[in-house]
């Protein structure tokens, strides 16, 4: 089976979808906690979502170190390698665990 052409945008979407899956599974409580584990600024995930920053190998390594259940192969290679379907878009901000402000 041949891998498709590399797309950083597709990898970023898979990364965000995997983070959402891990949070839903209770692997981490907040994205701030995850940012500390991955040694990144808390805004990094939002920057990845809008395309100003990209997921990198250090983040994947740290993610797997703190969360062995993370599907890093899927993030790297996508559906072609794992059979897990590709995400159609980034998880919504509220779904990513950001607190909703109530005034």
N, C-alpha and C positions, 0 to 999 in steps of 0.2 A: 504494500500500500504506500503510495507516494504522499508526501506531505504537501499541502497547498503552499502557495507563495507566502512568505512571511508578511504579516501585517501587525505593526505595533498597536494599531487601534483595536484590532480583534483581541490581541493579548491583554491590553488594558481592560477591555470589557470583561474578559474571562476572569481577570484578577479581581475586579470589583464584584463580579457575581460570586466568586469563591469566598471573598470576605463576607458578603451578605449571607451566604450559606453557613459559614462558620459562626457568625453572630447568631443566626436563627437557631443553630444547634447548641448555643450556650457556651461556645469556646472562649468568648470574651464578652464582657459586658458593654463596653463603649469603644468607639473608635479612638478616643483619647488614650485609653489603656493599650490598645493595639499599636498606636503610633509610638508609644514608649517602648514597647517590645521590639518593634521594627527599627527603632532609632531614627524616626522621621518626624517632621513637624506635623501636628494634627491636621493642618490644612492640605497635606499631601494628597489625601484621597480625593478631595474636591478638585484639586489641580489635575489629577489623573483623569477624572471624569470629564473635565472640559478640554483636555488635550494639551495643557501647558506643561505637564510633567508626565513621565511614563514609568510604568512598573519596571524594576530592574532586578538583576540576578541577586543582588545583596538582599533586597526586600523578600524575594522568594525564599532565599536561604534562611533568613531570620524567621519568616512565617513558618516554614517547615520545622525549624528548631523549637519554636514555642508551641506549635500546633501540628503534631505529627499526622493528624487526620486530614490536613490540607492536601488537596489534590493538585499538587504543583505540576505534575505531568500534563494535566488538562490545561492549566494556565499556559504552559509553554507550547504545547502541540495541538490542543483543541480536539475537536471531534474525530479527526482523521486517526489519531493515535489511541484515543481512549473510548470512543463510541458515545461519550457524553455529549448531548447536543450543545451547539453554540448558543450563547445568549443573544437575544434580539436587541437588547439595550442595557444601559446601566440601571441598577436598582434606583428607585426613587430616593431622594434625600431623606425623607421621613422614614423610609424602610431601612435606611442604612444606620439607624440608631441615633441620629442627631436629635437632640431635645427640641420639642416643639414649644415655642414661646407663647405663653398665654398672658394677655395683658388684662 
